Amino acid sequence: MTPSYIDPAHENLESAIEQVILNGERIIFQREGRPLAALITVEELEILQELENLEDQHDIKVAEQSQEEPGIILWDDIKAKFGC
């Protein structure tokens, strides 16, 4: 879906919210032609949050796996060695 672009200083915010709620439209607020913020449905927000959670889980898994690789020195070991 192609988003609608509006200038919040010149548009009716209530109307924009209604477009999102009733039609599932995405509204991008812009000023002087530059995008500033977006108005999306709660469902889309929840999808974005779940994607962020999945990305965080993936990053944690990769970090844990990298600690098992040979030649990796843990930060706690370095601090202990140098008395930090």
mmCIF file of the N, C-alpha and C atoms, coordinates in Angstrom:
data_MODEL
# 
_entry.id   MODEL 
# 
loop_
_atom_site.group_PDB 
_atom_site.id 
_atom_site.type_symbol 
_atom_site.label_atom_id 
_atom_site.label_alt_id 
_atom_site.label_comp_id 
_atom_site.label_asym_id 
_atom_site.label_entity_id 
_atom_site.label_seq_id 
_atom_site.pdbx_PDB_ins_code 
_atom_site.Cartn_x 
_atom_site.Cartn_y 
_atom_site.Cartn_z 
_atom_site.occupancy 
_atom_site.B_iso_or_equiv 
_atom_site.pdbx_formal_charge 
_atom_site.auth_seq_id 
_atom_site.auth_comp_id 
_atom_site.auth_asym_id 
_atom_site.auth_atom_id 
_atom_site.pdbx_PDB_model_num 
ATOM 1   N N  . MET A 1 1  ? 0.843   -1.175  0.000  1.00 0.00 ? 1  MET A N  1 
ATOM 2   C CA . MET A 1 1  ? 0.000   0.000   0.000  1.00 0.00 ? 1  MET A CA 1 
ATOM 3   C C  . MET A 1 1  ? 0.891   1.241   0.000  1.00 0.00 ? 1  MET A C  1 
ATOM 4   N N  . THR A 1 2  ? 0.592   2.150   -0.878 1.00 0.00 ? 2  THR A N  1 
ATOM 5   C CA . THR A 1 2  ? 1.335   3.399   -0.967 1.00 0.00 ? 2  THR A CA 1 
ATOM 6   C C  . THR A 1 2  ? 0.852   4.356   0.118  1.00 0.00 ? 2  THR A C  1 
ATOM 7   N N  . PRO A 1 3  ? 1.768   4.903   0.899  1.00 0.00 ? 3  PRO A N  1 
ATOM 8   C CA . PRO A 1 3  ? 1.335   5.810   1.969  1.00 0.00 ? 3  PRO A CA 1 
ATOM 9   C C  . PRO A 1 3  ? 0.906   7.164   1.428  1.00 0.00 ? 3  PRO A C  1 
ATOM 10  N N  . SER A 1 4  ? 0.086   7.853   2.221  1.00 0.00 ? 4  SER A N  1 
ATOM 11  C CA . SER A 1 4  ? -0.283  9.233   1.922  1.00 0.00 ? 4  SER A CA 1 
ATOM 12  C C  . SER A 1 4  ? 0.680   10.139  2.671  1.00 0.00 ? 4  SER A C  1 
ATOM 13  N N  . TYR A 1 5  ? 1.075   11.231  2.050  1.00 0.00 ? 5  TYR A N  1 
ATOM 14  C CA . TYR A 1 5  ? 1.973   12.197  2.680  1.00 0.00 ? 5  TYR A CA 1 
ATOM 15  C C  . TYR A 1 5  ? 1.179   13.445  3.007  1.00 0.00 ? 5  TYR A C  1 
ATOM 16  N N  . ILE A 1 6  ? 1.301   13.900  4.261  1.00 0.00 ? 6  ILE A N  1 
ATOM 17  C CA . ILE A 1 6  ? 0.589   15.122  4.650  1.00 0.00 ? 6  ILE A CA 1 
ATOM 18  C C  . ILE A 1 6  ? 1.502   15.995  5.489  1.00 0.00 ? 6  ILE A C  1 
ATOM 19  N N  . ASP A 1 7  ? 1.213   17.277  5.484  1.00 0.00 ? 7  ASP A N  1 
ATOM 20  C CA . ASP A 1 7  ? 1.899   18.241  6.340  1.00 0.00 ? 7  ASP A CA 1 
ATOM 21  C C  . ASP A 1 7  ? 1.008   18.466  7.557  1.00 0.00 ? 7  ASP A C  1 
ATOM 22  N N  . PRO A 1 8  ? 1.477   18.065  8.756  1.00 0.00 ? 8  PRO A N  1 
ATOM 23  C CA . PRO A 1 8  ? 0.618   18.161  9.935  1.00 0.00 ? 8  PRO A CA 1 
ATOM 24  C C  . PRO A 1 8  ? 0.170   19.586  10.259 1.00 0.00 ? 8  PRO A C  1 
ATOM 25  N N  . ALA A 1 9  ? 0.910   20.578  9.789  1.00 0.00 ? 9  ALA A N  1 
ATOM 26  C CA . ALA A 1 9  ? 0.534   21.964  10.069 1.00 0.00 ? 9  ALA A CA 1 
ATOM 27  C C  . ALA A 1 9  ? -0.686  22.389  9.243  1.00 0.00 ? 9  ALA A C  1 
ATOM 28  N N  . HIS A 1 10 ? -0.930  21.692  8.130  1.00 0.00 ? 10 HIS A N  1 
ATOM 29  C CA . HIS A 1 10 ? -1.996  22.116  7.227  1.00 0.00 ? 10 HIS A CA 1 
ATOM 30  C C  . HIS A 1 10 ? -3.106  21.081  7.063  1.00 0.00 ? 10 HIS A C  1 
ATOM 31  N N  . GLU A 1 11 ? -2.983  19.951  7.726  1.00 0.00 ? 11 GLU A N  1 
ATOM 32  C CA . GLU A 1 11 ? -3.978  18.892  7.578  1.00 0.00 ? 11 GLU A CA 1 
ATOM 33  C C  . GLU A 1 11 ? -4.699  18.645  8.885  1.00 0.00 ? 11 GLU A C  1 
ATOM 34  N N  . ASN A 1 12 ? -5.857  18.054  8.781  1.00 0.00 ? 12 ASN A N  1 
ATOM 35  C CA . ASN A 1 12 ? -6.669  17.715  9.937  1.00 0.00 ? 12 ASN A CA 1 
ATOM 36  C C  . ASN A 1 12 ? -6.201  16.363  10.477 1.00 0.00 ? 12 ASN A C  1 
ATOM 37  N N  . LEU A 1 13 ? -5.603  16.366  11.656 1.00 0.00 ? 13 LEU A N  1 
ATOM 38  C CA . LEU A 1 13 ? -5.063  15.144  12.248 1.00 0.00 ? 13 LEU A CA 1 
ATOM 39  C C  . LEU A 1 13 ? -6.160  14.111  12.497 1.00 0.00 ? 13 LEU A C  1 
ATOM 40  N N  . GLU A 1 14 ? -7.306  14.572  12.926 1.00 0.00 ? 14 GLU A N  1 
ATOM 41  C CA . GLU A 1 14 ? -8.423  13.646  13.182 1.00 0.00 ? 14 GLU A CA 1 
ATOM 42  C C  . GLU A 1 14 ? -8.820  12.905  11.906 1.00 0.00 ? 14 GLU A C  1 
ATOM 43  N N  . SER A 1 15 ? -8.834  13.604  10.795 1.00 0.00 ? 15 SER A N  1 
ATOM 44  C CA . SER A 1 15 ? -9.159  12.980  9.510  1.00 0.00 ? 15 SER A CA 1 
ATOM 45  C C  . SER A 1 15 ? -8.106  11.939  9.127  1.00 0.00 ? 15 SER A C  1 
ATOM 46  N N  . ALA A 1 16 ? -6.844  12.251  9.376  1.00 0.00 ? 16 ALA A N  1 
ATOM 47  C CA . ALA A 1 16 ? -5.770  11.306  9.072  1.00 0.00 ? 16 ALA A CA 1 
ATOM 48  C C  . ALA A 1 16 ? -5.905  10.039  9.911  1.00 0.00 ? 16 ALA A C  1 
ATOM 49  N N  . ILE A 1 17 ? -6.230  10.207  11.185 1.00 0.00 ? 17 ILE A N  1 
ATOM 50  C CA . ILE A 1 17 ? -6.415  9.048   12.071 1.00 0.00 ? 17 ILE A CA 1 
ATOM 51  C C  . ILE A 1 17 ? -7.577  8.189   11.576 1.00 0.00 ? 17 ILE A C  1 
ATOM 52  N N  . GLU A 1 18 ? -8.647  8.817   11.152 1.00 0.00 ? 18 GLU A N  1 
ATOM 53  C CA . GLU A 1 18 ? -9.798  8.078   10.628 1.00 0.00 ? 18 GLU A CA 1 
ATOM 54  C C  . GLU A 1 18 ? -9.404  7.278   9.377  1.00 0.00 ? 18 GLU A C  1 
ATOM 55  N N  . GLN A 1 19 ? -8.592  7.864   8.509  1.00 0.00 ? 19 GLN A N  1 
ATOM 56  C CA . GLN A 1 19 ? -8.146  7.140   7.304  1.00 0.00 ? 19 GLN A CA 1 
ATOM 57  C C  . GLN A 1 19 ? -7.377  5.887   7.684  1.00 0.00 ? 19 GLN A C  1 
ATOM 58  N N  . VAL A 1 20 ? -6.559  5.984   8.714  1.00 0.00 ? 20 VAL A N  1 
ATOM 59  C CA . VAL A 1 20 ? -5.777  4.828   9.166  1.00 0.00 ? 20 VAL A CA 1 
ATOM 60  C C  . VAL A 1 20 ? -6.700  3.781   9.773  1.00 0.00 ? 20 VAL A C  1 
ATOM 61  N N  . ILE A 1 21 ? -7.586  4.206   10.659 1.00 0.00 ? 21 ILE A N  1 
ATOM 62  C CA . ILE A 1 21 ? -8.468  3.268   11.356 1.00 0.00 ? 21 ILE A CA 1 
ATOM 63  C C  . ILE A 1 21 ? -9.441  2.587   10.393 1.00 0.00 ? 21 ILE A C  1 
ATOM 64  N N  . LEU A 1 22 ? -10.099 3.363   9.564  1.00 0.00 ? 22 LEU A N  1 
ATOM 65  C CA . LEU A 1 22 ? -11.164 2.821   8.717  1.00 0.00 ? 22 LEU A CA 1 
ATOM 66  C C  . LEU A 1 22 ? -10.647 2.137   7.455  1.00 0.00 ? 22 LEU A C  1 
ATOM 67  N N  . ASN A 1 23 ? -9.584  2.678   6.865  1.00 0.00 ? 23 ASN A N  1 
ATOM 68  C CA . ASN A 1 23 ? -9.117  2.172   5.574  1.00 0.00 ? 23 ASN A CA 1 
ATOM 69  C C  . ASN A 1 23 ? -7.779  1.454   5.648  1.00 0.00 ? 23 ASN A C  1 
ATOM 70  N N  . GLY A 1 24 ? -7.149  1.465   6.824  1.00 0.00 ? 24 GLY A N  1 
ATOM 71  C CA . GLY A 1 24 ? -5.841  0.823   6.946  1.00 0.00 ? 24 GLY A CA 1 
ATOM 72  C C  . GLY A 1 24 ? -4.752  1.563   6.203  1.00 0.00 ? 24 GLY A C  1 
ATOM 73  N N  . GLU A 1 25 ? -4.994  2.840   5.892  1.00 0.00 ? 25 GLU A N  1 
ATOM 74  C CA . GLU A 1 25 ? -3.987  3.624   5.169  1.00 0.00 ? 25 GLU A CA 1 
ATOM 75  C C  . GLU A 1 25 ? -2.779  3.895   6.057  1.00 0.00 ? 25 GLU A C  1 
ATOM 76  N N  . ARG A 1 26 ? -1.660  4.145   5.437  1.00 0.00 ? 26 ARG A N  1 
ATOM 77  C CA . ARG A 1 26 ? -0.454  4.596   6.137  1.00 0.00 ? 26 ARG A CA 1 
ATOM 78  C C  . ARG A 1 26 ? -0.285  6.071   5.810  1.00 0.00 ? 26 ARG A C  1 
ATOM 79  N N  . ILE A 1 27 ? -0.113  6.852   6.853  1.00 0.00 ? 27 ILE A N  1 
ATOM 80  C CA . ILE A 1 27 ? 0.041   8.294   6.679  1.00 0.00 ? 27 ILE A CA 1 
ATOM 81  C C  . ILE A 1 27 ? 1.450   8.672   7.107  1.00 0.00 ? 27 ILE A C  1 
ATOM 82  N N  . ILE A 1 28 ? 2.138   9.413   6.264  1.00 0.00 ? 28 ILE A N  1 
ATOM 83  C CA . ILE A 1 28 ? 3.471   9.911   6.600  1.00 0.00 ? 28 ILE A CA 1 
ATOM 84  C C  . ILE A 1 28 ? 3.377   11.423  6.740  1.00 0.00 ? 28 ILE A C  1 
ATOM 85  N N  . PHE A 1 29 ? 3.741   11.901  7.920  1.00 0.00 ? 29 PHE A N  1 
ATOM 86  C CA . PHE A 1 29 ? 3.763   13.335  8.167  1.00 0.00 ? 29 PHE A CA 1 
ATOM 87  C C  . PHE A 1 29 ? 5.070   13.900  7.637  1.00 0.00 ? 29 PHE A C  1 
ATOM 88  N N  . GLN A 1 30 ? 4.977   14.996  6.926  1.00 0.00 ? 30 GLN A N  1 
ATOM 89  C CA . GLN A 1 30 ? 6.182   15.613  6.382  1.00 0.00 ? 30 GLN A CA 1 
ATOM 90  C C  . GLN A 1 30 ? 6.127   17.112  6.579  1.00 0.00 ? 30 GLN A C  1 
ATOM 91  N N  . ARG A 1 31 ? 7.306   17.684  6.613  1.00 0.00 ? 31 ARG A N  1 
ATOM 92  C CA . ARG A 1 31 ? 7.434   19.134  6.704  1.00 0.00 ? 31 ARG A CA 1 
ATOM 93  C C  . ARG A 1 31 ? 8.488   19.535  5.692  1.00 0.00 ? 31 ARG A C  1 
ATOM 94  N N  . GLU A 1 32 ? 8.129   20.488  4.865  1.00 0.00 ? 32 GLU A N  1 
ATOM 95  C CA . GLU A 1 32 ? 9.021   20.971  3.811  1.00 0.00 ? 32 GLU A CA 1 
ATOM 96  C C  . GLU A 1 32 ? 9.524   19.811  2.948  1.00 0.00 ? 32 GLU A C  1 
ATOM 97  N N  . GLY A 1 33 ? 8.632   18.855  2.704  1.00 0.00 ? 33 GLY A N  1 
ATOM 98  C CA . GLY A 1 33 ? 8.960   17.737  1.824  1.00 0.00 ? 33 GLY A CA 1 
ATOM 99  C C  . GLY A 1 33 ? 9.772   16.625  2.462  1.00 0.00 ? 33 GLY A C  1 
ATOM 100 N N  . ARG A 1 34 ? 10.109  16.756  3.751  1.00 0.00 ? 34 ARG A N  1 
ATOM 101 C CA . ARG A 1 34 ? 10.897  15.723  4.435  1.00 0.00 ? 34 ARG A CA 1 
ATOM 102 C C  . ARG A 1 34 ? 10.000  14.901  5.353  1.00 0.00 ? 34 ARG A C  1 
ATOM 103 N N  . PRO A 1 35 ? 10.066  13.566  5.272  1.00 0.00 ? 35 PRO A N  1 
ATOM 104 C CA . PRO A 1 35 ? 9.257   12.739  6.165  1.00 0.00 ? 35 PRO A CA 1 
ATOM 105 C C  . PRO A 1 35 ? 9.703   12.894  7.612  1.00 0.00 ? 35 PRO A C  1 
ATOM 106 N N  . LEU A 1 36 ? 8.731   12.983  8.535  1.00 0.00 ? 36 LEU A N  1 
ATOM 107 C CA . LEU A 1 36 ? 9.017   13.178  9.956  1.00 0.00 ? 36 LEU A CA 1 
ATOM 108 C C  . LEU A 1 36 ? 8.574   12.001  10.812 1.00 0.00 ? 36 LEU A C  1 
ATOM 109 N N  . ALA A 1 37 ? 7.373   11.499  10.555 1.00 0.00 ? 37 ALA A N  1 
ATOM 110 C CA . ALA A 1 37 ? 6.794   10.434  11.374 1.00 0.00 ? 37 ALA A CA 1 
ATOM 111 C C  . ALA A 1 37 ? 5.724   9.734   10.550 1.00 0.00 ? 37 ALA A C  1 
ATOM 112 N N  . ALA A 1 38 ? 5.282   8.570   11.068 1.00 0.00 ? 38 ALA A N  1 
ATOM 113 C CA . ALA A 1 38 ? 4.257   7.824   10.353 1.00 0.00 ? 38 ALA A CA 1 
ATOM 114 C C  . ALA A 1 38 ? 3.128   7.452   11.295 1.00 0.00 ? 38 ALA A C  1 
ATOM 115 N N  . LEU A 1 39 ? 1.952   7.346   10.738 1.00 0.00 ? 39 LEU A N  1 
ATOM 116 C CA . LEU A 1 39 ? 0.767   6.914   11.463 1.00 0.00 ? 39 LEU A CA 1 
ATOM 117 C C  . LEU A 1 39 ? 0.323   5.607   10.819 1.00 0.00 ? 39 LEU A C  1 
ATOM 118 N N  . ILE A 1 40 ? 0.337   4.523   11.606 1.00 0.00 ? 40 ILE A N  1 
ATOM 119 C CA . ILE A 1 40 ? -0.014  3.200   11.096 1.00 0.00 ? 40 ILE A CA 1 
ATOM 120 C C  . ILE A 1 40 ? -1.010  2.546   12.044 1.00 0.00 ? 40 ILE A C  1 
ATOM 121 N N  . THR A 1 41 ? -1.581  1.431   11.616 1.00 0.00 ? 41 THR A N  1 
ATOM 122 C CA . THR A 1 41 ? -2.518  0.714   12.474 1.00 0.00 ? 41 THR A CA 1 
ATOM 123 C C  . THR A 1 41 ? -1.768  0.026   13.612 1.00 0.00 ? 41 THR A C  1 
ATOM 124 N N  . VAL A 1 42 ? -2.479  -0.284  14.659 1.00 0.00 ? 42 VAL A N  1 
ATOM 125 C CA . VAL A 1 42 ? -1.896  -0.992  15.798 1.00 0.00 ? 42 VAL A CA 1 
ATOM 126 C C  . VAL A 1 42 ? -1.405  -2.370  15.343 1.00 0.00 ? 42 VAL A C  1 
ATOM 127 N N  . GLU A 1 43 ? -2.130  -2.996  14.444 1.00 0.00 ? 43 GLU A N  1 
ATOM 128 C CA . GLU A 1 43 ? -1.718  -4.309  13.943 1.00 0.00 ? 43 GLU A CA 1 
ATOM 129 C C  . GLU A 1 43 ? -0.346  -4.238  13.276 1.00 0.00 ? 43 GLU A C  1 
ATOM 130 N N  . GLU A 1 44 ? -0.128  -3.204  12.467 1.00 0.00 ? 44 GLU A N  1 
ATOM 131 C CA . GLU A 1 44 ? 1.179   -3.046  11.827 1.00 0.00 ? 44 GLU A CA 1 
ATOM 132 C C  . GLU A 1 44 ? 2.272   -2.767  12.855 1.00 0.00 ? 44 GLU A C  1 
ATOM 133 N N  . LEU A 1 45 ? 1.950   -1.991  13.876 1.00 0.00 ? 45 LEU A N  1 
ATOM 134 C CA . LEU A 1 45 ? 2.903   -1.721  14.944 1.00 0.00 ? 45 LEU A CA 1 
ATOM 135 C C  . LEU A 1 45 ? 3.295   -3.021  15.646 1.00 0.00 ? 45 LEU A C  1 
ATOM 136 N N  . GLU A 1 46 ? 2.315   -3.867  15.926 1.00 0.00 ? 46 GLU A N  1 
ATOM 137 C CA . GLU A 1 46 ? 2.594   -5.138  16.587 1.00 0.00 ? 46 GLU A CA 1 
ATOM 138 C C  . GLU A 1 46 ? 3.494   -6.028  15.726 1.00 0.00 ? 46 GLU A C  1 
ATOM 139 N N  . ILE A 1 47 ? 3.278   -6.010  14.420 1.00 0.00 ? 47 ILE A N  1 
ATOM 140 C CA . ILE A 1 47 ? 4.136   -6.776  13.502 1.00 0.00 ? 47 ILE A CA 1 
ATOM 141 C C  . ILE A 1 47 ? 5.568   -6.244  13.564 1.00 0.00 ? 47 ILE A C  1 
ATOM 142 N N  . LEU A 1 48 ? 5.722   -4.926  13.542 1.00 0.00 ? 48 LEU A N  1 
ATOM 143 C CA . LEU A 1 48 ? 7.055   -4.325  13.631 1.00 0.00 ? 48 LEU A CA 1 
ATOM 144 C C  . LEU A 1 48 ? 7.744   -4.683  14.943 1.00 0.00 ? 48 LEU A C  1 
ATOM 145 N N  . GLN A 1 49 ? 6.984   -4.670  16.036 1.00 0.00 ? 49 GLN A N  1 
ATOM 146 C CA . GLN A 1 49 ? 7.556   -5.014  17.335 1.00 0.00 ? 49 GLN A CA 1 
ATOM 147 C C  . GLN A 1 49 ? 7.987   -6.477  17.370 1.00 0.00 ? 49 GLN A C  1 
ATOM 148 N N  . GLU A 1 50 ? 7.200   -7.352  16.784 1.00 0.00 ? 50 GLU A N  1 
ATOM 149 C CA . GLU A 1 50 ? 7.558   -8.772  16.743 1.00 0.00 ? 50 GLU A CA 1 
ATOM 150 C C  . GLU A 1 50 ? 8.816   -8.979  15.890 1.00 0.00 ? 50 GLU A C  1 
ATOM 151 N N  . LEU A 1 51 ? 8.916   -8.255  14.787 1.00 0.00 ? 51 LEU A N  1 
ATOM 152 C CA . LEU A 1 51 ? 10.127  -8.344  13.960 1.00 0.00 ? 51 LEU A CA 1 
ATOM 153 C C  . LEU A 1 51 ? 11.357  -7.887  14.740 1.00 0.00 ? 51 LEU A C  1 
ATOM 154 N N  . GLU A 1 52 ? 11.208  -6.813  15.514 1.00 0.00 ? 52 GLU A N  1 
ATOM 155 C CA . GLU A 1 52 ? 12.321  -6.339  16.345 1.00 0.00 ? 52 GLU A CA 1 
ATOM 156 C C  . GLU A 1 52 ? 12.717  -7.392  17.375 1.00 0.00 ? 52 GLU A C  1 
ATOM 157 N N  . ASN A 1 53 ? 11.728  -8.029  17.988 1.00 0.00 ? 53 ASN A N  1 
ATOM 158 C CA . ASN A 1 53 ? 12.007  -9.078  18.968 1.00 0.00 ? 53 ASN A CA 1 
ATOM 159 C C  . ASN A 1 53 ? 12.743  -10.249 18.323 1.00 0.00 ? 53 ASN A C  1 
ATOM 160 N N  . LEU A 1 54 ? 12.301  -10.650 17.137 1.00 0.00 ? 54 LEU A N  1 
ATOM 161 C CA . LEU A 1 54 ? 12.963  -11.751 16.428 1.00 0.00 ? 54 LEU A CA 1 
ATOM 162 C C  . LEU A 1 54 ? 14.397  -11.381 16.061 1.00 0.00 ? 54 LEU A C  1 
ATOM 163 N N  . GLU A 1 55 ? 14.597  -10.135 15.644 1.00 0.00 ? 55 GLU A N  1 
ATOM 164 C CA . GLU A 1 55 ? 15.940  -9.671  15.315 1.00 0.00 ? 55 GLU A CA 1 
ATOM 165 C C  . GLU A 1 55 ? 16.832  -9.680  16.556 1.00 0.00 ? 55 GLU A C  1 
ATOM 166 N N  . ASP A 1 56 ? 16.299  -9.237  17.691 1.00 0.00 ? 56 ASP A N  1 
ATOM 167 C CA . ASP A 1 56 ? 17.061  -9.256  18.945 1.00 0.00 ? 56 ASP A CA 1 
ATOM 168 C C  . ASP A 1 56 ? 17.443  -10.682 19.325 1.00 0.00 ? 56 ASP A C  1 
ATOM 169 N N  . GLN A 1 57 ? 16.491  -11.615 19.196 1.00 0.00 ? 57 GLN A N  1 
ATOM 170 C CA . GLN A 1 57 ? 16.776  -13.018 19.519 1.00 0.00 ? 57 GLN A CA 1 
ATOM 171 C C  . GLN A 1 57 ? 17.869  -13.566 18.613 1.00 0.00 ? 57 GLN A C  1 
ATOM 172 N N  . HIS A 1 58 ? 17.812  -13.219 17.344 1.00 0.00 ? 58 HIS A N  1 
ATOM 173 C CA . HIS A 1 58 ? 18.834  -13.666 16.394 1.00 0.00 ? 58 HIS A CA 1 
ATOM 174 C C  . HIS A 1 58 ? 20.196  -13.101 16.770 1.00 0.00 ? 58 HIS A C  1 
ATOM 175 N N  . ASP A 1 59 ? 20.243  -11.807 17.104 1.00 0.00 ? 59 ASP A N  1 
ATOM 176 C CA . ASP A 1 59 ? 21.502  -11.173 17.484 1.00 0.00 ? 59 ASP A CA 1 
ATOM 177 C C  . ASP A 1 59 ? 22.101  -11.827 18.727 1.00 0.00 ? 59 ASP A C  1 
ATOM 178 N N  . ILE A 1 60 ? 21.252  -12.154 19.697 1.00 0.00 ? 60 ILE A N  1 
ATOM 179 C CA . ILE A 1 60 ? 21.733  -12.814 20.915 1.00 0.00 ? 60 ILE A CA 1 
ATOM 180 C C  . ILE A 1 60 ? 22.309  -14.181 20.581 1.00 0.00 ? 60 ILE A C  1 
ATOM 181 N N  . LYS A 1 61 ? 21.613  -14.921 19.731 1.00 0.00 ? 61 LYS A N  1 
ATOM 182 C CA . LYS A 1 61 ? 22.081  -16.255 19.344 1.00 0.00 ? 61 LYS A CA 1 
ATOM 183 C C  . LYS A 1 61 ? 23.434  -16.175 18.637 1.00 0.00 ? 61 LYS A C  1 
ATOM 184 N N  . VAL A 1 62 ? 23.581  -15.229 17.726 1.00 0.00 ? 62 VAL A N  1 
ATOM 185 C CA . VAL A 1 62 ? 24.845  -15.057 17.004 1.00 0.00 ? 62 VAL A CA 1 
ATOM 186 C C  . VAL A 1 62 ? 25.958  -14.670 17.968 1.00 0.00 ? 62 VAL A C  1 
ATOM 187 N N  . ALA A 1 63 ? 25.674  -13.790 18.903 1.00 0.00 ? 63 ALA A N  1 
ATOM 188 C CA . ALA A 1 63 ? 26.682  -13.370 19.883 1.00 0.00 ? 63 ALA A CA 1 
ATOM 189 C C  . ALA A 1 63 ? 27.113  -14.546 20.750 1.00 0.00 ? 63 ALA A C  1 
ATOM 190 N N  . GLU A 1 64 ? 26.145  -15.353 21.176 1.00 0.00 ? 64 GLU A N  1 
ATOM 191 C CA . GLU A 1 64 ? 26.482  -16.519 22.000 1.00 0.00 ? 64 GLU A CA 1 
ATOM 192 C C  . GLU A 1 64 ? 27.324  -17.521 21.222 1.00 0.00 ? 64 GLU A C  1 
ATOM 193 N N  . GLN A 1 65 ? 26.997  -17.733 19.957 1.00 0.00 ? 65 GLN A N  1 
ATOM 194 C CA . GLN A 1 65 ? 27.764  -18.661 19.128 1.00 0.00 ? 65 GLN A CA 1 
ATOM 195 C C  . GLN A 1 65 ? 29.178  -18.145 18.885 1.00 0.00 ? 65 GLN A C  1 
ATOM 196 N N  . SER A 1 66 ? 29.322  -16.836 18.744 1.00 0.00 ? 66 SER A N  1 
ATOM 197 C CA . SER A 1 66 ? 30.648  -16.281 18.463 1.00 0.00 ? 66 SER A CA 1 
ATOM 198 C C  . SER A 1 66 ? 31.570  -16.410 19.665 1.00 0.00 ? 66 SER A C  1 
ATOM 199 N N  . GLN A 1 67 ? 31.006  -16.475 20.875 1.00 0.00 ? 67 GLN A N  1 
ATOM 200 C CA . GLN A 1 67 ? 31.829  -16.636 22.066 1.00 0.00 ? 67 GLN A CA 1 
ATOM 201 C C  . GLN A 1 67 ? 32.452  -18.025 22.128 1.00 0.00 ? 67 GLN A C  1 
ATOM 202 N N  . GLU A 1 68 ? 31.877  -18.977 21.407 1.00 0.00 ? 68 GLU A N  1 
ATOM 203 C CA . GLU A 1 68 ? 32.385  -20.336 21.400 1.00 0.00 ? 68 GLU A CA 1 
ATOM 204 C C  . GLU A 1 68 ? 33.494  -20.540 20.378 1.00 0.00 ? 68 GLU A C  1 
ATOM 205 N N  . GLU A 1 69 ? 33.721  -19.565 19.514 1.00 0.00 ? 69 GLU A N  1 
ATOM 206 C CA . GLU A 1 69 ? 34.743  -19.687 18.482 1.00 0.00 ? 69 GLU A CA 1 
ATOM 207 C C  . GLU A 1 69 ? 36.133  -19.605 19.096 1.00 0.00 ? 69 GLU A C  1 
ATOM 208 N N  . PRO A 1 70 ? 37.076  -20.386 18.559 1.00 0.00 ? 70 PRO A N  1 
ATOM 209 C CA . PRO A 1 70 ? 38.440  -20.317 19.078 1.00 0.00 ? 70 PRO A CA 1 
ATOM 210 C C  . PRO A 1 70 ? 39.063  -18.945 18.796 1.00 0.00 ? 70 PRO A C  1 
ATOM 211 N N  . GLY A 1 71 ? 39.894  -18.509 19.707 1.00 0.00 ? 71 GLY A N  1 
ATOM 212 C CA . GLY A 1 71 ? 40.567  -17.229 19.527 1.00 0.00 ? 71 GLY A CA 1 
ATOM 213 C C  . GLY A 1 71 ? 39.797  -16.047 20.068 1.00 0.00 ? 71 GLY A C  1 
ATOM 214 N N  . ILE A 1 72 ? 38.603  -16.283 20.563 1.00 0.00 ? 72 ILE A N  1 
ATOM 215 C CA . ILE A 1 72 ? 37.799  -15.204 21.132 1.00 0.00 ? 72 ILE A CA 1 
ATOM 216 C C  . ILE A 1 72 ? 38.173  -15.056 22.606 1.00 0.00 ? 72 ILE A C  1 
ATOM 217 N N  . ILE A 1 73 ? 38.479  -13.832 23.010 1.00 0.00 ? 73 ILE A N  1 
ATOM 218 C CA . ILE A 1 73 ? 38.812  -13.551 24.402 1.00 0.00 ? 73 ILE A CA 1 
ATOM 219 C C  . ILE A 1 73 ? 37.670  -12.730 24.995 1.00 0.00 ? 73 ILE A C  1 
ATOM 220 N N  . LEU A 1 74 ? 37.111  -13.217 26.071 1.00 0.00 ? 74 LEU A N  1 
ATOM 221 C CA . LEU A 1 74 ? 35.990  -12.537 26.698 1.00 0.00 ? 74 LEU A CA 1 
ATOM 222 C C  . LEU A 1 74 ? 36.462  -11.271 27.417 1.00 0.00 ? 74 LEU A C  1 
ATOM 223 N N  . TRP A 1 75 ? 35.626  -10.263 27.431 1.00 0.00 ? 75 TRP A N  1 
ATOM 224 C CA . TRP A 1 75 ? 35.939  -8.986  28.053 1.00 0.00 ? 75 TRP A CA 1 
ATOM 225 C C  . TRP A 1 75 ? 36.241  -9.168  29.546 1.00 0.00 ? 75 TRP A C  1 
ATOM 226 N N  . ASP A 1 76 ? 35.485  -10.031 30.208 1.00 0.00 ? 76 ASP A N  1 
ATOM 227 C CA . ASP A 1 76 ? 35.732  -10.284 31.631 1.00 0.00 ? 76 ASP A CA 1 
ATOM 228 C C  . ASP A 1 76 ? 37.126  -10.862 31.856 1.00 0.00 ? 76 ASP A C  1 
ATOM 229 N N  . ASP A 1 77 ? 37.595  -11.704 30.927 1.00 0.00 ? 77 ASP A N  1 
ATOM 230 C CA . ASP A 1 77 ? 38.952  -12.265 31.047 1.00 0.00 ? 77 ASP A CA 1 
ATOM 231 C C  . ASP A 1 77 ? 40.017  -11.184 30.880 1.00 0.00 ? 77 ASP A C  1 
ATOM 232 N N  . ILE A 1 78 ? 39.790  -10.259 29.975 1.00 0.00 ? 78 ILE A N  1 
ATOM 233 C CA . ILE A 1 78 ? 40.736  -9.162  29.749 1.00 0.00 ? 78 ILE A CA 1 
ATOM 234 C C  . ILE A 1 78 ? 40.799  -8.273  30.982 1.00 0.00 ? 78 ILE A C  1 
ATOM 235 N N  . LYS A 1 79 ? 39.633  -7.935  31.529 1.00 0.00 ? 79 LYS A N  1 
ATOM 236 C CA . LYS A 1 79 ? 39.605  -7.094  32.729 1.00 0.00 ? 79 LYS A CA 1 
ATOM 237 C C  . LYS A 1 79 ? 40.317  -7.786  33.889 1.00 0.00 ? 79 LYS A C  1 
ATOM 238 N N  . ALA A 1 80 ? 40.102  -9.081  34.052 1.00 0.00 ? 80 ALA A N  1 
ATOM 239 C CA . ALA A 1 80 ? 40.745  -9.823  35.144 1.00 0.00 ? 80 ALA A CA 1 
ATOM 240 C C  . ALA A 1 80 ? 42.261  -9.852  34.959 1.00 0.00 ? 80 ALA A C  1 
ATOM 241 N N  . LYS A 1 81 ? 42.682  -10.015 33.725 1.00 0.00 ? 81 LYS A N  1 
ATOM 242 C CA . LYS A 1 81 ? 44.127  -10.092 33.447 1.00 0.00 ? 81 LYS A CA 1 
ATOM 243 C C  . LYS A 1 81 ? 44.833  -8.784  33.767 1.00 0.00 ? 81 LYS A C  1 
ATOM 244 N N  . PHE A 1 82 ? 44.182  -7.662  33.484 1.00 0.00 ? 82 PHE A N  1 
ATOM 245 C CA . PHE A 1 82 ? 44.807  -6.366  33.684 1.00 0.00 ? 82 PHE A CA 1 
ATOM 246 C C  . PHE A 1 82 ? 44.332  -5.665  34.958 1.00 0.00 ? 82 PHE A C  1 
ATOM 247 N N  . GLY A 1 83 ? 43.566  -6.371  35.777 1.00 0.00 ? 83 GLY A N  1 
ATOM 248 C CA . GLY A 1 83 ? 43.140  -5.823  37.060 1.00 0.00 ? 83 GLY A CA 1 
ATOM 249 C C  . GLY A 1 83 ? 42.167  -4.679  36.968 1.00 0.00 ? 83 GLY A C  1 
ATOM 250 N N  . CYS A 1 84 ? 41.307  -4.707  36.010 1.00 0.00 ? 84 CYS A N  1 
ATOM 251 C CA . CYS A 1 84 ? 40.306  -3.629  35.866 1.00 0.00 ? 84 CYS A CA 1 
ATOM 252 C C  . CYS A 1 84 ? 39.030  -3.963  36.598 1.00 0.00 ? 84 CYS A C  1 
# 
